[in-house]
Amino acid sequence: MNDRHHNIDYVELTVTDLDQAKRFYTEAFGWSFNDYGPEYSGIQSPAGGDAPEIGGLALGERPSRGGPFVLLYSEDLDASAEAVRKAGGEVVNGPYGFPGGRRFHFTDPSGNELGVWAQE
């Protein structure tokens, strides 16, 4: 798994109408989705059903921070959080558990918010 450490791993797009967004991305790009209820759909990998999802569509207000939410993968979440702090970033949420692992959100010195996750 070393080739995944700190690589971009998952991108969440905030959408204001989940069904409309799924239709658009399916029609425009041939994307397929895994539905997790009325507020979230995971974007399936082009590699097939057994491959990890590559992103998701999250129902929400019109994005205010300027775009997609990027998640990086880490082999050691706590060490990554400390590295963010040492480099001048700020951990703004977490670490916290979620289905499949743990994650935290951080802002970089410019104010961009990203996340880092790790398997449990």
N, C-alpha and C positions, 0 to 999 in steps of 0.2 A: 504494500500500500504506500510505499515511500513516494511513488510518482504522483500521489494525490495530495501530499502534505502542502498546505497553503496555496493550492491551486484553486481557481474559481470552480465551484462545485454545483451551484444551484442558483437560479435567478427567479425571484418572485416579482410579478408585475401586478400592481394595484389596478383594478378595473372597477368601473361604476356599475356595470351590468354584466354579470358573469356569463349568462347564456349568450348574449350578443358577442362577447369577447371570444367565447369558445367557437361560435359559428365563424367569426372573422378569421381566427387563426387556423381553423380547420380548412376553410375555403382558400385562404391566401397561401398557406404553407403546408397543408396536409398534416398538421399536428393532431395527435390523439391525446385524450385526457383520462385521468382516474379521478372520479368524483368523490369528495369527502364531505358531502353535505351541501347546503345551499350557499355557503360562503367561500368554498375553496375547491379548486380542481388542480391536480398535479399534471404537469406536462410530461408525457411519456417520452422516453428516449427513442431516437430513431433506430437504435440497435435492437429493439424488441421489448416484449413484455417482461422478460427476466432482468433486463438492465435497470439500473437505478433511474428514477425520474431526473430530468434535467432542469426542472423549474416548476413554477406554479402560477396560477391566477388567483389572486385574493380579492374578494369583494371589499370595497372600502370607498372612502371619499376620494375625490380627485387628488392624485398625489401632490404633496406640497413640498417634498424635499428634492424634487427634481428627477424622478425616474425610478428605474428598477432597483430592487433590493438585492444586493449580491451577497451570497454566502460563500465563505471559504471553508475548506475542510482542514482539520487539524488532527494529528495523532496524539496531541497532548493539549487539551483545551486550557487548562490552568496555566501552562507555560506560555501559550499563545496570548492569553489575556495579560499576563505580566509583560510580555514583549511589546504589546500594544501600548501599555502604560509607559514603559521605558522609552519607547520611540516618540512619545509626545502625544499619543492618542488618549481618548477617554472612554472607558467602558461605561456605557450608558444604560445597559440592561443585562442582568444575569451575572454569572452563568446560571442557567435554569434548565430543568429537564423538559423534554418534549418527546412525543412518540418516536423512538428510534435513537435517542441520545440526549445530549446536552448542547446548549449553545449560549452565546452572548452576542450583544450588539455593541458596536463601538463607533465613535466618530473620529475621523482623522483630523489633523490640524486645520484643514479647510472647512470642516463641518460636514463632510460626506458621511453618511451612515451606512455601515456594512455589518455583516455578521460572520461569526466563525462557529462551526459545529464540529462535534466529535461523536462517534459511536460510544455507547456505554460499555 
